[in-house]
């Protein structure tokens, strides 16, 4: 089933993040620039002992479940990638996390919870590759769901999933 594009508000991932979280992530603390790539300190955990306000705000934004409440029960259209939580048959994802970029949740740090959407879709989405993006249409709800792959601050009740085209 494919819905009419005009039935859904097409949004960008960035709209799901409160402005103060976005500002914190776009302005990383100086402590990050001092970390040598690939060193023992090259992790988010190494920042936990840095006791300045900018670093602590940055760390809080990385784990933020704060959402934009205006989106609750809103019909949206959003492109994204699938991080499977449950697969049926040959790569048919029936429970998954929707994320804004390929490789999310596989690398550190994962996107903040307010940039992850939990989906249960019994019809399933056939995955040829984890690199394949899709368009998702459905009703967005504010519900936090934790899994081994990450925490999602939103849930999408899916009406349709189609391969991504611009």
C-alpha positions as CSV (number, residue, x, y, z in Angstrom):
1,X,0.0,0.0,0.0
2,X,1.4,3.4,-1.0
3,X,-0.2,6.5,0.4
4,X,-0.5,9.8,-1.3
5,X,2.6,12.1,-0.7
6,X,0.3,15.0,0.2
7,X,-1.3,13.0,3.1
8,X,2.1,13.2,4.9
9,X,4.3,16.0,6.1
10,X,7.7,15.4,4.6
11,X,10.3,16.1,7.3
12,X,14.0,16.1,7.8
13,X,15.7,14.2,10.7
14,X,17.0,17.4,12.2
15,X,13.4,18.6,12.9
16,X,13.0,15.7,15.4
17,X,15.7,17.2,17.6
18,X,15.1,20.0,20.0
19,X,17.1,23.1,19.2
20,X,19.3,23.1,22.3
21,X,20.4,19.5,21.6
22,X,21.2,20.4,18.0
23,X,23.2,23.5,19.1
24,X,25.2,21.3,21.5
25,X,26.0,18.7,18.9
26,X,26.9,21.2,16.2
27,X,29.3,22.9,18.6
28,X,31.4,20.1,20.1
29,X,33.6,20.9,23.0
30,X,37.3,21.7,22.6
31,X,38.2,18.6,24.5
32,X,37.1,16.5,21.4
33,X,39.7,18.3,19.2
34,X,42.5,17.3,21.7
35,X,41.7,13.5,21.3
36,X,44.0,11.7,18.8
37,X,42.0,9.5,16.4
38,X,42.6,5.9,17.1
39,X,44.1,6.5,20.6
40,X,42.9,4.9,23.8
41,X,41.1,8.1,24.6
42,X,39.2,8.1,21.2
43,X,35.8,7.3,22.7
44,X,32.8,9.2,24.2
45,X,33.6,7.6,27.5
46,X,36.8,9.5,27.7
47,X,34.9,12.7,27.8
48,X,32.9,11.8,30.9
49,X,35.6,13.0,33.2
50,X,35.9,16.4,31.5
51,X,34.1,18.7,33.9
52,X,33.2,21.8,31.8
53,X,29.7,22.8,30.9
54,X,30.1,22.5,27.1
55,X,31.4,18.9,27.3
56,X,28.7,17.9,29.7
57,X,26.0,19.5,27.5
58,X,27.4,17.7,24.5
59,X,27.4,14.3,26.3
60,X,23.8,15.0,27.4
61,X,22.7,15.7,23.8
62,X,24.3,12.5,22.6
63,X,21.9,10.6,24.9
64,X,18.9,12.9,24.8
65,X,15.5,11.4,24.7
66,X,14.0,14.9,24.6
67,X,11.6,15.1,21.7
68,X,9.7,17.7,19.7
69,X,6.2,17.1,21.1
70,X,4.5,18.8,18.1
71,X,5.2,15.6,16.1
72,X,3.2,13.3,18.4
73,X,0.5,11.6,16.2
74,X,1.6,13.4,13.1
75,X,1.5,11.7,9.7
76,X,5.1,12.0,8.3
77,X,7.2,11.0,5.4
78,X,10.9,10.6,6.1
79,X,13.8,8.9,4.4
80,X,16.1,6.6,6.5
81,X,18.1,3.4,6.9
82,X,17.2,0.2,8.7
83,X,19.0,-1.3,11.6
84,X,17.3,-4.7,12.0
85,X,16.2,-6.0,15.4
86,X,14.3,-9.0,14.0
87,X,14.5,-10.6,10.6
88,X,12.2,-13.2,9.1
89,X,13.0,-15.4,6.1
90,X,15.7,-14.0,3.9
91,X,16.5,-10.5,5.2
92,X,12.9,-9.4,5.8
93,X,13.1,-6.8,8.6
94,X,9.9,-6.9,10.7
95,X,11.2,-5.0,13.7
96,X,13.9,-2.4,13.3
97,X,15.3,1.0,14.1
98,X,15.0,3.7,11.6
99,X,18.2,5.9,11.5
100,X,19.3,8.9,9.5
101,X,22.5,7.5,8.1
102,X,24.1,4.2,7.1
103,X,26.1,2.6,9.8
104,X,24.3,4.2,12.6
105,X,24.2,2.1,15.8
106,X,27.2,0.1,14.4
107,X,29.7,2.8,15.1
108,X,30.3,4.9,18.2
109,X,28.6,7.0,19.1
110,X,25.2,6.0,17.8
111,X,22.7,8.8,17.0
112,X,21.0,10.3,20.0
113,X,17.7,8.6,20.8
114,X,15.8,11.6,19.4
115,X,17.3,10.7,16.0
116,X,16.2,7.0,16.2
117,X,12.7,5.7,15.4
118,X,11.5,2.3,16.5
119,X,9.3,0.4,14.0
120,X,7.4,-2.9,14.1
121,X,6.2,-3.7,10.5
122,X,4.7,-7.2,10.2
123,X,4.7,-7.0,6.4
124,X,8.4,-6.6,6.6
125,X,10.9,-4.7,4.5
126,X,13.2,-6.8,2.3
127,X,16.8,-5.8,2.7
128,X,19.2,-6.3,-0.2
129,X,21.8,-4.3,1.7
130,X,22.0,-2.4,4.9
131,X,23.1,0.5,2.8
132,X,19.8,0.8,1.1
133,X,17.7,3.9,2.1
134,X,13.9,3.9,2.2
135,X,11.0,6.3,2.3
136,X,8.8,5.7,5.3
137,X,5.3,7.0,5.7
138,X,3.2,6.7,8.8
139,X,2.1,8.2,12.1
140,X,4.9,9.3,14.4
141,X,4.4,8.7,18.1
142,X,6.4,9.8,21.1
143,X,7.3,6.5,22.8
144,X,10.8,5.5,24.1
145,X,12.0,2.0,23.2
146,X,15.3,0.5,24.3
147,X,17.1,-2.3,22.5
148,X,20.6,-3.7,22.3
149,X,21.2,-1.6,19.2
150,X,20.1,1.7,20.7
151,X,17.3,3.7,22.3
152,X,14.6,5.2,20.2
153,X,12.7,8.3,21.4
154,X,10.0,7.9,18.7
155,X,7.9,5.1,17.3
156,X,6.5,5.0,13.7
157,X,3.3,3.2,12.9
158,X,4.1,2.5,9.3
159,X,1.6,2.9,6.4
160,X,4.2,2.3,3.6
161,X,7.8,1.7,2.9
162,X,9.3,2.3,-0.6
163,X,12.9,2.4,-1.9
164,X,14.4,5.8,-1.6
165,X,14.4,8.1,-4.6
166,X,14.9,11.8,-4.5
